[in-house]
Amino acid sequence: MAKVELKKPIVEEIKANLEGAATAVVVDYRGLTVEQDTQLRKNLREAGVVYKVYKNTMVNFAIEGTEFEGLKGCLEGPTGLAICKDDATAAARVLADFAKNAPALELKGGVVEGTFYDAEGIQVIAKIPSRDALISKFLGSIQSPIANFARVIKQIAEQKEA
């Protein structure tokens, strides 16, 4: 069997993972201990992020002609690829949070909803709360004025009764 036939399924797997993905973040994992790597993979899995280490040439073939083509500049040295289909900020958030305690993990860059960001841009995106957190903050801000209004109306009604 030729080498090309052995590599095709890997490229197809990467393409399948990237299809419909909101985010793809590239990291350099050199220097992580086995325990740290296991914990990182667990954290990413819990957040719904697919994390795998692929050869750079395979990723290059897979991203060619897609919105993730901006990642080509990041594919040097050992790289891990974190892909998330649902939450656009989940991969960046989990990786940046983990990198605070494990300085060996280096964010290289990523594509979020079709736009390429370098390492600093990914750090900024990591600070954006999740969709659920944003919705709960929004609902809390809507509920507060309504509750205050109801209290005022109740106090007015009680004063009129007295």
Buried (B, 14 or more C-beta within 10 A) or exposed (E): EEEEEEBEEBBEBBBEBBEEBBBBBBBBBEEBEEEBBEBBBEBBEEBEBBBBEBBBEBBBBBBEEBBBEBBBEBBEEEBBBBBBBBBBBBBBBBBBEBBEEBEEBBBBBBBBEEEBBBBEBBBEBBEBEBEEEEEEEEEEEEEEEEEEEEEEEEEEEEEEEE
